[in-house]
Amino acid sequence: MSLRNWKYTPLLFMLIFPVLGKLYAWVDKPGGKVYHLMTSWDNAIPFVKYFALPYSIWIFYIYVCIFYFFKKDIRVYYRALLIYTVCACICYGIYSIFQTTVPRPELVGHDAFTSIVRFIYHRDQPFNCFPSIHVFSSYMVFRLTASSSFRNKWNMLLIGGMSGTIISSTLFIKQHAILDGLAGIMLVEVVLAAVLLAEHFFTRSSRTPQERSYEA
């Protein structure tokens, strides 16, 4: 069987994720001036180490959701990959010129959850917070599910609940500020609107003059 005829060939487009990961590693380092976007509301949010678990499985959750889209509707699958890629590249561009940071608490103890937080802090530098990649991607899979033809109460409950938990985890383990999350959500809405508009124009332009006149 040739690669072209293999039914899982479209999944090869998910190789964009390691490429984007390499790009993130390139910008995930201190640059010039670093800004703080913390508010009194952020300071009122307690540090909760237990949220380190959903935070740490975030990317695997995104992979599962995108594979789910692939199985349910190939158009939603491609849309998710495109939106993720565009949003990630926009984030990287912002990180390179507007670097923000979030103060991290001192970690005390060596229990499993504290150790996970310690690993997260070691692996991910406290820079490049605005917009939040965790938030935009988690919101994206929820948003695409909500607007899909295969939406039902169970996938909305599971994906909505998990996305909400991951978004909350960014605040509770002090990886992001509230503004980081809001920016991530707004970014998805803007890019999604642009993608849908582009799809609309592409669909119209691909129709024959007779089809367009009939539609009018």
C-alpha positions as CSV (number, residue, x, y, z in Angstrom):
1,M,0.0,0.0,0.0
2,S,1.4,3.4,-1.0
3,L,1.7,6.2,1.5
4,R,-0.8,8.3,-0.6
5,N,-3.5,5.6,-0.2
6,W,-2.8,4.9,3.5
7,K,-5.9,6.2,5.5
8,Y,-3.7,7.6,8.3
9,T,-1.5,9.6,6.0
10,P,-3.1,12.9,7.1
11,L,-1.8,12.2,10.6
12,L,1.7,12.9,9.3
13,F,0.8,16.6,9.4
14,M,1.0,16.3,13.2
15,L,4.8,16.3,12.8
16,I,4.4,20.1,12.8
17,F,4.3,19.8,16.7
18,P,8.0,18.8,17.2
19,V,8.9,21.6,14.7
20,L,6.9,24.1,16.7
21,G,8.5,22.7,19.9
22,K,12.0,23.5,18.5
23,L,10.9,27.0,17.7
24,Y,9.6,27.5,21.2
25,A,12.9,26.3,22.7
26,W,14.6,29.0,20.6
27,V,12.5,31.8,22.1
28,D,12.2,30.4,25.6
29,K,15.1,32.3,27.2
30,P,15.5,35.7,28.8
31,G,15.9,38.6,26.4
32,G,15.8,42.3,27.1
33,K,13.2,44.0,29.3
34,V,10.7,41.6,31.0
35,Y,7.2,42.8,31.9
36,H,4.9,41.7,34.7
37,L,1.1,41.4,34.0
38,M,0.2,40.2,37.5
39,T,-2.9,41.8,39.0
40,S,-4.4,41.7,42.5
41,W,-6.7,39.0,41.3
42,D,-3.7,36.9,40.3
43,N,-2.2,37.4,43.7
44,A,-5.4,36.3,45.4
45,I,-5.3,32.9,43.6
46,P,-3.6,30.3,45.9
47,F,-0.9,28.0,44.8
48,V,-2.3,24.5,44.5
49,K,0.3,21.9,43.7
50,Y,-2.3,19.2,42.7
51,F,-3.0,21.1,39.5
52,A,0.5,20.2,38.3
53,L,-0.9,16.8,37.1
54,P,-3.4,18.2,34.5
55,Y,-0.9,20.9,33.5
56,S,1.8,18.3,32.8
57,I,-0.4,16.1,30.6
58,W,-1.6,19.0,28.5
59,I,0.2,18.2,25.2
60,F,-0.9,14.5,25.3
61,Y,-4.5,15.8,25.8
62,I,-4.2,18.0,22.8
63,Y,-2.8,15.1,20.7
64,V,-5.8,12.9,21.8
65,C,-8.3,15.6,20.9
66,I,-6.8,16.3,17.5
67,F,-6.7,12.5,16.7
68,Y,-10.4,12.5,17.8
69,F,-11.1,15.2,15.3
70,F,-9.3,13.2,12.6
71,K,-11.6,10.2,13.3
72,K,-14.8,12.3,13.4
73,D,-14.3,15.0,10.7
74,I,-11.2,15.5,8.7
75,R,-12.1,19.1,8.1
76,V,-12.1,19.9,11.8
77,Y,-8.8,18.0,12.1
78,Y,-7.1,20.2,9.4
79,R,-8.7,23.3,10.9
80,A,-7.3,22.4,14.4
81,L,-3.7,21.9,13.0
82,L,-3.9,25.2,11.1
83,I,-5.2,27.2,14.0
84,Y,-2.7,25.7,16.4
85,T,0.2,26.5,14.1
86,V,-0.9,30.0,13.4
87,C,-1.6,30.8,17.0
88,A,1.7,29.3,18.1
89,C,3.7,31.3,15.6
90,I,1.9,34.5,16.7
91,C,2.8,33.7,20.3
92,Y,6.4,33.2,19.4
93,G,6.4,36.5,17.6
94,I,5.0,38.2,20.6
95,Y,7.4,36.5,22.9
96,S,10.4,37.8,20.9
97,I,9.3,41.4,21.3
98,F,7.2,41.5,24.5
99,Q,8.5,39.1,27.1
100,T,6.6,38.6,30.3
101,T,7.2,36.6,33.5
102,V,5.2,35.3,36.4
103,P,6.7,35.2,39.9
104,R,7.0,31.6,41.2
105,P,6.5,30.5,44.8
106,E,9.2,28.8,46.8
107,L,8.6,25.1,46.7
108,V,8.7,23.2,50.0
109,G,8.6,19.5,50.3
110,H,9.4,16.4,48.2
111,D,6.0,14.8,47.7
112,A,4.9,13.6,44.3
113,F,2.9,16.8,43.3
114,T,5.6,19.2,44.5
115,S,8.2,17.2,42.6
116,I,6.0,17.5,39.5
117,V,5.9,21.3,39.9
118,R,9.6,21.4,40.5
119,F,10.1,19.5,37.2
120,I,7.8,21.8,35.4
121,Y,9.7,24.9,36.7
122,H,13.0,23.3,35.8
123,R,11.9,22.4,32.3
124,D,10.0,25.6,31.4
125,Q,11.7,28.9,32.0
126,P,9.5,31.6,33.7
127,F,9.3,33.7,30.5
128,N,7.0,33.9,27.4
129,C,3.7,33.8,29.3
130,F,1.6,36.2,27.2
131,P,-0.5,34.7,25.5
132,S,-0.6,31.3,27.1
133,I,0.0,28.3,24.8
134,H,-1.6,26.0,27.3
135,V,-4.7,28.1,27.4
136,F,-5.1,28.8,23.7
137,S,-4.7,25.1,22.7
138,S,-7.0,23.8,25.4
139,Y,-9.6,26.4,24.5
140,M,-9.1,25.7,20.8
141,V,-10.1,22.0,21.1
142,F,-13.1,22.9,23.2
143,R,-14.2,25.6,20.7
144,L,-13.8,23.4,17.7
145,T,-15.8,20.6,19.4
146,A,-18.5,23.0,20.4
147,S,-18.9,24.2,16.8
148,S,-18.6,20.8,15.2
149,S,-21.2,18.5,13.6
150,F,-20.3,15.7,16.1
151,R,-20.9,17.8,19.2
152,N,-22.8,15.9,21.9
153,K,-23.2,16.2,25.7
154,W,-20.5,13.7,26.4
155,N,-17.7,15.2,24.3
156,M,-18.7,18.6,25.5
157,L,-18.5,17.4,29.1
158,L,-15.2,15.6,28.8
159,I,-13.4,18.1,26.6
160,G,-14.9,21.1,28.3
161,G,-14.1,19.7,31.7
162,M,-10.5,18.8,30.8
163,S,-9.8,22.0,29.0
164,G,-11.2,24.0,31.9
165,T,-9.1,22.1,34.3
166,I,-5.9,22.7,32.3
167,I,-6.7,26.4,31.9
168,S,-7.2,26.6,35.6
169,S,-4.0,24.8,36.3
170,T,-1.9,27.5,34.6
171,L,-3.1,29.9,37.3
172,F,-3.0,27.6,40.3
173,I,0.6,26.5,39.8
174,K,1.6,30.1,39.0
175,Q,2.7,29.5,35.4
176,H,0.5,32.2,34.0
177,A,-1.4,35.4,34.9
178,I,-5.1,35.9,34.1
179,L,-4.3,38.2,31.2
180,D,-2.2,35.5,29.6
181,G,-5.2,33.2,29.6
182,L,-7.6,35.9,28.3
183,A,-5.1,36.7,25.5
184,G,-4.9,33.0,24.5
185,I,-8.7,32.8,24.3
186,M,-9.0,36.0,22.2
187,L,-6.2,34.8,19.9
188,V,-8.1,31.6,19.1
189,E,-11.3,33.5,18.4
190,V,-9.5,35.9,16.0
191,V,-7.6,33.2,14.2
192,L,-10.7,30.9,14.0
193,A,-12.7,33.7,12.5
194,A,-9.9,34.4,9.9
195,V,-9.7,30.7,9.0
196,L,-13.5,30.3,8.6
197,L,-13.5,33.4,6.4
198,A,-10.7,32.1,4.3
199,E,-12.5,28.7,4.0
200,H,-15.6,30.6,2.8
201,F,-13.8,32.5,0.1
202,F,-11.9,29.5,-1.0
203,T,-15.1,27.5,-1.3
204,R,-16.8,30.2,-3.3
205,S,-13.8,30.7,-5.7
206,S,-13.7,27.0,-6.4
207,R,-17.2,26.8,-7.6
208,T,-18.2,27.2,-11.2
209,P,-19.8,30.5,-12.4
210,Q,-23.1,28.5,-12.8
211,E,-22.9,27.4,-9.2
212,R,-22.2,30.9,-7.9
213,S,-25.0,32.4,-9.9
214,Y,-27.4,29.7,-8.7
215,E,-26.3,30.5,-5.1
216,A,-27.0,34.2,-5.6
